[in-house]
Amino acid sequence: MTLLNWSSYFALGIDQIDDQHKKLIEMLNDMYDGIKSGHAEDVLKVVLDRLLKYTKSHFLAEEKYMMEIGYPGFDDHFKRHYELTSQVEELVQKYSSGEHVNYLEVVTFLRDWLQVHIMEEDMQIAKYAVSKEARML
Ligand SMILES: [Fe+2]
């Protein structure tokens, strides 16, 4: 069973960003699989760190894209990225210092965040890009 499945509802129509979102969902499902099969500690150590690095480079790509198209909601979106990065960094730190981490809570938090962020916040970027393109025709 997967935690989150890619669906067309997630598609922004921006290939590079869509591919990165697919990869994030895949990483999240890998984490979930590992937890379900009793390898939570190994999985968290490896995947959480990888996920954090990947998320950071993905956010940079999104921010570059927002700048390219002159997205007016850039500042708020950038803030949301910063907030999530800080939350995940906090988790990694908590985990690395040996503090108890509820694994399922971690993956469900990431799933909910990713789902809402893509479908509500990232979708606004796509809508703006489409309307801008239409205005230029
Ligand atoms: Fe975003």
Backbone and ligand atoms as CSV (ligand in chain L), in Angstrom:
chain,resi,resn,atom,element,x,y,z
A,1,MET,N,N,0.836,-1.203,0.000
A,1,MET,CA,C,0.000,0.000,0.000
A,1,MET,C,C,0.868,1.250,0.000
A,2,THR,N,N,0.457,2.184,-0.815
A,2,THR,CA,C,1.252,3.419,-0.825
A,2,THR,C,C,0.562,4.493,0.015
A,3,LEU,N,N,1.358,5.418,0.458
A,3,LEU,CA,C,0.831,6.477,1.323
A,3,LEU,C,C,0.132,7.537,0.487
A,4,LEU,N,N,0.724,7.810,-0.649
A,4,LEU,CA,C,0.171,8.852,-1.518
A,4,LEU,C,C,0.418,8.463,-2.967
A,5,ASN,N,N,-0.618,8.559,-3.777
A,5,ASN,CA,C,-0.458,8.248,-5.197
A,5,ASN,C,C,-0.491,9.521,-6.025
A,6,TRP,N,N,0.369,9.520,-7.028
A,6,TRP,CA,C,0.359,10.648,-7.952
A,6,TRP,C,C,-0.959,10.620,-8.709
A,7,SER,N,N,-1.591,11.757,-8.868
A,7,SER,CA,C,-2.786,11.780,-9.701
A,7,SER,C,C,-2.760,13.056,-10.529
A,8,SER,N,N,-3.639,13.118,-11.503
A,8,SER,CA,C,-3.645,14.294,-12.387
A,8,SER,C,C,-3.990,15.575,-11.608
A,9,TYR,N,N,-4.597,15.422,-10.426
A,9,TYR,CA,C,-4.906,16.604,-9.612
A,9,TYR,C,C,-3.635,17.341,-9.189
A,10,PHE,N,N,-2.529,16.591,-9.176
A,10,PHE,CA,C,-1.264,17.202,-8.771
A,10,PHE,C,C,-0.537,17.879,-9.931
A,11,ALA,N,N,-0.998,17.602,-11.143
A,11,ALA,CA,C,-0.243,18.071,-12.311
A,11,ALA,C,C,-0.375,19.569,-12.511
A,12,LEU,N,N,0.772,20.257,-12.507
A,12,LEU,CA,C,0.757,21.696,-12.730
A,12,LEU,C,C,0.883,22.008,-14.213
A,13,GLY,N,N,1.367,21.027,-14.963
A,13,GLY,CA,C,1.598,21.261,-16.385
A,13,GLY,C,C,2.957,21.912,-16.632
A,14,ILE,N,N,3.782,21.911,-15.591
A,14,ILE,CA,C,5.153,22.422,-15.727
A,14,ILE,C,C,6.035,21.185,-15.510
A,15,ASP,N,N,6.562,20.652,-16.611
A,15,ASP,CA,C,7.207,19.333,-16.567
A,15,ASP,C,C,8.257,19.166,-15.472
A,16,GLN,N,N,9.169,20.099,-15.407
A,16,GLN,CA,C,10.263,19.958,-14.449
A,16,GLN,C,C,9.726,19.864,-13.004
A,17,ILE,N,N,8.783,20.725,-12.688
A,17,ILE,CA,C,8.236,20.736,-11.321
A,17,ILE,C,C,7.370,19.501,-11.070
A,18,ASP,N,N,6.589,19.114,-12.060
A,18,ASP,CA,C,5.772,17.899,-11.902
A,18,ASP,C,C,6.660,16.682,-11.646
A,19,ASP,N,N,7.759,16.570,-12.388
A,19,ASP,CA,C,8.662,15.427,-12.202
A,19,ASP,C,C,9.255,15.428,-10.799
A,20,GLN,N,N,9.590,16.612,-10.326
A,20,GLN,CA,C,10.159,16.692,-8.982
A,20,GLN,C,C,9.115,16.336,-7.919
A,21,HIS,N,N,7.876,16.751,-8.135
A,21,HIS,CA,C,6.817,16.383,-7.190
A,21,HIS,C,C,6.609,14.874,-7.176
A,22,LYS,N,N,6.692,14.261,-8.357
A,22,LYS,CA,C,6.556,12.796,-8.437
A,22,LYS,C,C,7.656,12.123,-7.624
A,23,LYS,N,N,8.843,12.658,-7.759
A,23,LYS,CA,C,9.996,12.105,-7.037
A,23,LYS,C,C,9.795,12.258,-5.525
A,24,LEU,N,N,9.256,13.400,-5.097
A,24,LEU,CA,C,9.012,13.615,-3.670
A,24,LEU,C,C,7.982,12.619,-3.140
A,25,ILE,N,N,6.942,12.374,-3.940
A,25,ILE,CA,C,5.913,11.416,-3.539
A,25,ILE,C,C,6.527,10.011,-3.440
A,26,GLU,N,N,7.397,9.705,-4.398
A,26,GLU,CA,C,8.069,8.398,-4.394
A,26,GLU,C,C,8.924,8.231,-3.128
A,27,MET,N,N,9.639,9.278,-2.764
A,27,MET,CA,C,10.485,9.210,-1.569
A,27,MET,C,C,9.639,9.036,-0.308
A,28,LEU,N,N,8.529,9.715,-0.293
A,28,LEU,CA,C,7.619,9.615,0.842
A,28,LEU,C,C,7.066,8.179,0.948
A,29,ASN,N,N,6.710,7.609,-0.186
A,29,ASN,CA,C,6.210,6.230,-0.190
A,29,ASN,C,C,7.296,5.242,0.237
A,30,ASP,N,N,8.551,5.516,-0.153
A,30,ASP,CA,C,9.661,4.664,0.285
A,30,ASP,C,C,9.797,4.697,1.799
A,31,MET,N,N,9.643,5.899,2.344
A,31,MET,CA,C,9.734,6.032,3.802
A,31,MET,C,C,8.627,5.228,4.471
A,32,TYR,N,N,7.450,5.372,3.915
A,32,TYR,CA,C,6.286,4.693,4.481
A,32,TYR,C,C,6.456,3.165,4.410
A,33,ASP,N,N,6.927,2.686,3.257
A,33,ASP,CA,C,7.162,1.250,3.096
A,33,ASP,C,C,8.154,0.733,4.134
A,34,GLY,N,N,9.222,1.498,4.303
A,34,GLY,CA,C,10.259,1.103,5.263
A,34,GLY,C,C,9.703,1.033,6.677
A,35,ILE,N,N,8.880,1.989,7.017
A,35,ILE,CA,C,8.292,2.014,8.363
A,35,ILE,C,C,7.368,0.814,8.549
A,36,LYS,N,N,6.551,0.571,7.517
A,36,LYS,CA,C,5.593,-0.546,7.578
A,36,LYS,C,C,6.303,-1.887,7.681
A,37,SER,N,N,7.467,-1.999,7.053
A,37,SER,CA,C,8.148,-3.292,7.087
A,37,SER,C,C,9.143,-3.392,8.247
A,38,GLY,N,N,9.024,-2.464,9.203
A,38,GLY,CA,C,9.812,-2.574,10.429
A,38,GLY,C,C,11.229,-2.037,10.331
A,39,HIS,N,N,11.518,-1.246,9.317
A,39,HIS,CA,C,12.861,-0.687,9.195
A,39,HIS,C,C,12.845,0.830,9.372
A,40,ALA,N,N,11.981,1.277,10.246
A,40,ALA,CA,C,11.786,2.717,10.402
A,40,ALA,C,C,13.076,3.482,10.671
A,41,GLU,N,N,13.911,2.939,11.560
A,41,GLU,CA,C,15.114,3.692,11.931
A,41,GLU,C,C,16.064,3.874,10.762
A,42,ASP,N,N,16.327,2.759,10.030
A,42,ASP,CA,C,17.229,2.848,8.870
A,42,ASP,C,C,16.668,3.803,7.841
A,43,VAL,N,N,15.371,3.660,7.614
A,43,VAL,CA,C,14.713,4.466,6.593
A,43,VAL,C,C,14.773,5.942,6.941
A,44,LEU,N,N,14.456,6.240,8.185
A,44,LEU,CA,C,14.458,7.647,8.570
A,44,LEU,C,C,15.829,8.268,8.452
A,45,LYS,N,N,16.849,7.499,8.872
A,45,LYS,CA,C,18.208,8.014,8.828
A,45,LYS,C,C,18.588,8.386,7.387
A,46,VAL,N,N,18.319,7.462,6.466
A,46,VAL,CA,C,18.741,7.662,5.083
A,46,VAL,C,C,17.776,8.562,4.313
A,47,VAL,N,N,16.497,8.209,4.355
A,47,VAL,CA,C,15.539,8.894,3.484
A,47,VAL,C,C,15.200,10.310,3.951
A,48,LEU,N,N,15.093,10.503,5.236
A,48,LEU,CA,C,14.722,11.833,5.726
A,48,LEU,C,C,15.777,12.863,5.311
A,49,ASP,N,N,17.024,12.465,5.415
A,49,ASP,CA,C,18.101,13.367,5.020
A,49,ASP,C,C,18.095,13.614,3.510
A,50,ARG,N,N,17.863,12.537,2.768
A,50,ARG,CA,C,17.811,12.656,1.304
A,50,ARG,C,C,16.613,13.529,0.888
A,51,LEU,N,N,15.521,13.293,1.582
A,51,LEU,CA,C,14.295,14.048,1.303
A,51,LEU,C,C,14.522,15.544,1.551
A,52,LEU,N,N,15.215,15.851,2.630
A,52,LEU,CA,C,15.486,17.252,2.958
A,52,LEU,C,C,16.333,17.893,1.858
A,53,LYS,N,N,17.375,17.201,1.427
A,53,LYS,CA,C,18.245,17.750,0.375
A,53,LYS,C,C,17.472,17.933,-0.926
A,54,TYR,N,N,16.679,16.913,-1.255
A,54,TYR,CA,C,15.926,16.978,-2.512
A,54,TYR,C,C,14.884,18.113,-2.465
A,55,THR,N,N,14.227,18.224,-1.305
A,55,THR,CA,C,13.221,19.269,-1.138
A,55,THR,C,C,13.841,20.647,-1.321
A,56,LYS,N,N,15.022,20.843,-0.751
A,56,LYS,CA,C,15.691,22.137,-0.876
A,56,LYS,C,C,15.988,22.462,-2.336
A,57,SER,N,N,16.499,21.489,-3.095
A,57,SER,CA,C,16.818,21.800,-4.495
A,57,SER,C,C,15.535,21.967,-5.309
A,58,HIS,N,N,14.501,21.237,-4.939
A,58,HIS,CA,C,13.202,21.405,-5.607
A,58,HIS,C,C,12.640,22.809,-5.356
A,59,PHE,N,N,12.721,23.256,-4.111
A,59,PHE,CA,C,12.221,24.592,-3.786
A,59,PHE,C,C,12.986,25.652,-4.564
A,60,LEU,N,N,14.292,25.471,-4.681
A,60,LEU,CA,C,15.093,26.429,-5.441
A,60,LEU,C,C,14.618,26.487,-6.891
A,61,ALA,N,N,14.336,25.322,-7.465
A,61,ALA,CA,C,13.861,25.264,-8.852
A,61,ALA,C,C,12.522,25.992,-8.981
A,62,GLU,N,N,11.646,25.761,-8.005
A,62,GLU,CA,C,10.336,26.426,-8.037
A,62,GLU,C,C,10.489,27.941,-7.895
A,63,GLU,N,N,11.395,28.334,-7.014
A,63,GLU,CA,C,11.599,29.771,-6.786
A,63,GLU,C,C,12.182,30.434,-8.034
A,64,LYS,N,N,13.072,29.712,-8.710
A,64,LYS,CA,C,13.668,30.235,-9.943
A,64,LYS,C,C,12.551,30.417,-10.988
A,65,TYR,N,N,11.684,29.423,-11.055
A,65,TYR,CA,C,10.581,29.479,-12.013
A,65,TYR,C,C,9.651,30.658,-11.690
A,66,MET,N,N,9.335,30.832,-10.407
A,66,MET,CA,C,8.454,31.937,-10.011
A,66,MET,C,C,9.060,33.278,-10.408
A,67,MET,N,N,10.372,33.386,-10.246
A,67,MET,CA,C,11.044,34.645,-10.611
A,67,MET,C,C,10.993,34.851,-12.118
A,68,GLU,N,N,11.220,33.771,-12.848
A,68,GLU,CA,C,11.221,33.856,-14.313
A,68,GLU,C,C,9.893,34.380,-14.851
A,69,ILE,N,N,8.804,33.920,-14.225
A,69,ILE,CA,C,7.502,34.342,-14.744
A,69,ILE,C,C,6.973,35.600,-14.034
A,70,GLY,N,N,7.737,36.102,-13.085
A,70,GLY,CA,C,7.317,37.301,-12.351
A,70,GLY,C,C,6.074,37.039,-11.502
A,71,TYR,N,N,6.075,35.884,-10.826
A,71,TYR,CA,C,4.909,35.507,-10.014
A,71,TYR,C,C,4.696,36.495,-8.859
A,72,PRO,N,N,3.515,37.109,-8.774
A,72,PRO,CA,C,3.301,38.120,-7.730
A,72,PRO,C,C,3.242,37.560,-6.299
A,73,GLY,N,N,2.970,36.262,-6.166
A,73,GLY,CA,C,2.888,35.681,-4.813
A,73,GLY,C,C,4.214,35.107,-4.341
A,74,PHE,N,N,5.290,35.527,-4.983
A,74,PHE,CA,C,6.611,34.955,-4.665
A,74,PHE,C,C,6.945,34.992,-3.168
A,75,ASP,N,N,6.797,36.159,-2.544
A,75,ASP,CA,C,7.233,36.295,-1.149
A,75,ASP,C,C,6.526,35.320,-0.209
A,76,ASP,N,N,5.206,35.217,-0.359
A,76,ASP,CA,C,4.457,34.303,0.504
A,76,ASP,C,C,4.861,32.857,0.246
A,77,HIS,N,N,5.021,32.541,-1.031
A,77,HIS,CA,C,5.373,31.162,-1.379
A,77,HIS,C,C,6.765,30.820,-0.841
A,78,PHE,N,N,7.675,31.771,-0.975
A,78,PHE,CA,C,9.032,31.578,-0.481
A,78,PHE,C,C,9.001,31.326,1.028
A,79,LYS,N,N,8.149,32.072,1.707
A,79,LYS,CA,C,8.003,31.919,3.162
A,79,LYS,C,C,7.528,30.505,3.530
A,80,ARG,N,N,6.575,29.989,2.740
A,80,ARG,CA,C,6.042,28.643,2.989
A,80,ARG,C,C,7.148,27.604,2.814
A,81,HIS,N,N,7.977,27.805,1.793
A,81,HIS,CA,C,9.104,26.892,1.576
A,81,HIS,C,C,10.052,26.928,2.767
A,82,TYR,N,N,10.321,28.128,3.215
A,82,TYR,CA,C,11.240,28.295,4.339
A,82,TYR,C,C,10.686,27.600,5.589
A,83,GLU,N,N,9.375,27.771,5.799
A,83,GLU,CA,C,8.749,27.156,6.978
A,83,GLU,C,C,8.867,25.638,6.936
A,84,LEU,N,N,8.582,25.073,5.775
A,84,LEU,CA,C,8.644,23.612,5.688
A,84,LEU,C,C,10.078,23.121,5.866
A,85,THR,N,N,11.014,23.786,5.214
A,85,THR,CA,C,12.411,23.373,5.337
A,85,THR,C,C,12.816,23.392,6.816
A,86,SER,N,N,12.428,24.448,7.525
A,86,SER,CA,C,12.786,24.544,8.942
A,86,SER,C,C,12.151,23.420,9.746
A,87,GLN,N,N,10.886,23.103,9.427
A,87,GLN,CA,C,10.204,22.036,10.159
A,87,GLN,C,C,10.898,20.698,9.936
A,88,VAL,N,N,11.292,20.434,8.684
A,88,VAL,CA,C,11.948,19.157,8.398
A,88,VAL,C,C,13.348,19.141,9.024
A,89,GLU,N,N,14.041,20.272,8.976
A,89,GLU,CA,C,15.373,20.336,9.593
A,89,GLU,C,C,15.282,20.053,11.093
A,90,GLU,N,N,14.236,20.574,11.690
A,90,GLU,CA,C,14.009,20.356,13.117
A,90,GLU,C,C,13.821,18.863,13.402
A,91,LEU,N,N,13.056,18.212,12.517
A,91,LEU,CA,C,12.822,16.772,12.653
A,91,LEU,C,C,14.123,15.987,12.544
A,92,VAL,N,N,14.934,16.358,11.544
A,92,VAL,CA,C,16.207,15.658,11.338
A,92,VAL,C,C,17.085,15.833,12.583
A,93,GLN,N,N,17.089,17.038,13.098
A,93,GLN,CA,C,17.902,17.324,14.273
A,93,GLN,C,C,17.427,16.542,15.493
A,94,LYS,N,N,16.118,16.529,15.654
A,94,LYS,CA,C,15.495,15.813,16.756
A,94,LYS,C,C,15.888,14.335,16.682
A,95,TYR,N,N,15.763,13.824,15.479
A,95,TYR,CA,C,16.055,12.419,15.252
A,95,TYR,C,C,17.538,12.130,15.491
A,96,SER,N,N,18.402,13.003,14.952
A,96,SER,CA,C,19.849,12.783,15.080
A,96,SER,C,C,20.324,12.865,16.530
A,97,SER,N,N,19.631,13.664,17.337
A,97,SER,CA,C,20.083,13.785,18.717
A,97,SER,C,C,19.482,12.691,19.612
A,98,GLY,N,N,18.825,11.735,18.984
A,98,GLY,CA,C,18.336,10.577,19.719
A,98,GLY,C,C,16.970,10.764,20.365
A,99,GLU,N,N,16.356,11.901,20.112
A,99,GLU,CA,C,15.023,12.147,20.672
A,99,GLU,C,C,13.987,11.236,20.018
A,100,HIS,N,N,12.956,10.889,20.764
A,100,HIS,CA,C,11.938,10.019,20.175
A,100,HIS,C,C,11.175,10.732,19.064
A,101,VAL,N,N,11.048,10.028,17.942
A,101,VAL,CA,C,10.310,10.583,16.815
A,101,VAL,C,C,9.223,9.576,16.448
A,102,ASN,N,N,8.004,10.062,16.346
A,102,ASN,CA,C,6.921,9.177,15.932
A,102,ASN,C,C,6.932,9.082,14.401
A,103,TYR,N,N,7.379,7.943,13.898
A,103,TYR,CA,C,7.609,7.771,12.461
A,103,TYR,C,C,6.375,8.011,11.613
A,104,LEU,N,N,5.279,7.434,12.082
A,104,LEU,CA,C,4.060,7.597,11.273
A,104,LEU,C,C,3.588,9.045,11.262
A,105,GLU,N,N,3.809,9.704,12.384
A,105,GLU,CA,C,3.445,11.120,12.445
A,105,GLU,C,C,4.271,11.929,11.437
A,106,VAL,N,N,5.543,11.548,11.317
A,106,VAL,CA,C,6.434,12.248,10.386
A,106,VAL,C,C,5.934,12.079,8.952
A,107,VAL,N,N,5.666,10.838,8.557
A,107,VAL,CA,C,5.243,10.650,7.162
A,107,VAL,C,C,3.870,11.229,6.873
A,108,THR,N,N,2.978,11.150,7.843
A,108,THR,CA,C,1.652,11.714,7.555
A,108,THR,C,C,1.711,13.249,7.512
A,109,PHE,N,N,2.569,13.818,8.351
A,109,PHE,CA,C,2.770,15.269,8.300
A,109,PHE,C,C,3.293,15.665,6.916
A,110,LEU,N,N,4.298,14.944,6.426
A,110,LEU,CA,C,4.877,15.258,5.118
A,110,LEU,C,C,3.867,15.047,3.993
A,111,ARG,N,N,3.101,13.972,4.115
A,111,ARG,CA,C,2.079,13.710,3.085
A,111,ARG,C,C,1.053,14.836,3.036
A,112,ASP,N,N,0.531,15.205,4.204
A,112,ASP,CA,C,-0.499,16.248,4.233
A,112,ASP,C,C,0.050,17.556,3.701
A,113,TRP,N,N,1.271,17.856,4.114
A,113,TRP,CA,C,1.885,19.101,3.682
A,113,TRP,C,C,2.066,19.136,2.165
A,114,LEU,N,N,2.626,18.032,1.661
A,114,LEU,CA,C,2.911,17.967,0.228
A,114,LEU,C,C,1.626,18.097,-0.595
A,115,GLN,N,N,0.624,17.368,-0.159
A,115,GLN,CA,C,-0.665,17.373,-0.854
A,115,GLN,C,C,-1.269,18.792,-0.903
A,116,VAL,N,N,-1.328,19.420,0.247
A,116,VAL,CA,C,-1.929,20.758,0.323
A,116,VAL,C,C,-1.066,21.775,-0.429
A,117,HIS,N,N,0.242,21.663,-0.257
A,117,HIS,CA,C,1.131,22.626,-0.895
A,117,HIS,C,C,1.039,22.539,-2.426
A,118,ILE,N,N,1.064,21.340,-2.946
A,118,ILE,CA,C,0.997,21.196,-4.411
A,118,ILE,C,C,-0.354,21.662,-4.927
A,119,MET,N,N,-1.417,21.129,-4.311
A,119,MET,CA,C,-2.740,21.376,-4.867
A,119,MET,C,C,-3.247,22.795,-4.645
A,120,GLU,N,N,-2.789,23.430,-3.586
A,120,GLU,CA,C,-3.294,24.786,-3.348
A,120,GLU,C,C,-2.270,25.859,-3.698
A,121,GLU,N,N,-1.076,25.738,-3.146
A,121,GLU,CA,C,-0.105,26.833,-3.337
A,121,GLU,C,C,0.644,26.751,-4.667
A,122,ASP,N,N,1.170,25.559,-4.986
A,122,ASP,CA,C,1.898,25.444,-6.262
A,122,ASP,C,C,0.945,25.638,-7.446
A,123,MET,N,N,-0.286,25.199,-7.264
A,123,MET,CA,C,-1.277,25.322,-8.347
A,123,MET,C,C,-1.499,26.787,-8.728
A,124,GLN,N,N,-1.361,27.671,-7.750
A,124,GLN,CA,C,-1.527,29.108,-8.036
A,124,GLN,C,C,-0.448,29.601,-8.999
A,125,ILE,N,N,0.745,29.028,-8.875
A,125,ILE,CA,C,1.846,29.416,-9.781
A,125,ILE,C,C,1.476,28.993,-11.202
A,126,ALA,N,N,0.969,27.757,-11.306
A,126,ALA,CA,C,0.603,27.229,-12.630
A,126,ALA,C,C,-0.512,28.074,-13.248
A,127,LYS,N,N,-1.500,28.444,-12.421
A,127,LYS,CA,C,-2.626,29.255,-12.925
A,127,LYS,C,C,-2.105,30.599,-13.422
A,128,TYR,N,N,-1.195,31.183,-12.667
A,128,TYR,CA,C,-0.638,32.475,-13.072
A,128,TYR,C,C,0.122,32.323,-14.387
A,129,ALA,N,N,0.931,31.247,-14.501
A,129,ALA,CA,C,1.730,31.022,-15.716
A,129,ALA,C,C,0.814,30.898,-16.930
A,130,VAL,N,N,-0.297,30.181,-16.772
A,130,VAL,CA,C,-1.242,29.998,-17.873
A,130,VAL,C,C,-1.895,31.330,-18.240
A,131,SER,N,N,-2.309,32.101,-17.231
A,131,SER,CA,C,-2.995,33.367,-17.530
A,131,SER,C,C,-2.023,34.351,-18.170
A,132,LYS,N,N,-0.764,34.284,-17.749
A,132,LYS,CA,C,0.243,35.176,-18.321
A,132,LYS,C,C,0.478,34.823,-19.795
A,133,GLU,N,N,0.550,33.534,-20.042
A,133,GLU,CA,C,0.743,33.060,-21.411
A,133,GLU,C,C,-0.428,33.506,-22.291
A,134,ALA,N,N,-1.648,33.401,-21.725
A,134,ALA,CA,C,-2.845,33.773,-22.478
A,134,ALA,C,C,-2.831,35.262,-22.814
A,135,ARG,N,N,-2.360,36.061,-21.835
A,135,ARG,CA,C,-2.299,37.514,-22.053
A,135,ARG,C,C,-1.293,37.887,-23.138
A,136,MET,N,N,-0.293,37.023,-23.301
A,136,MET,CA,C,0.758,37.315,-24.278
A,136,MET,C,C,0.400,36.871,-25.696
A,137,LEU,N,N,-0.707,36.153,-25.820
A,137,LEU,CA,C,-1.078,35.652,-27.151
A,137,LEU,C,C,-1.636,36.775,-28.023
L,1,LIG,FE,FE,6.114,25.312,-3.681
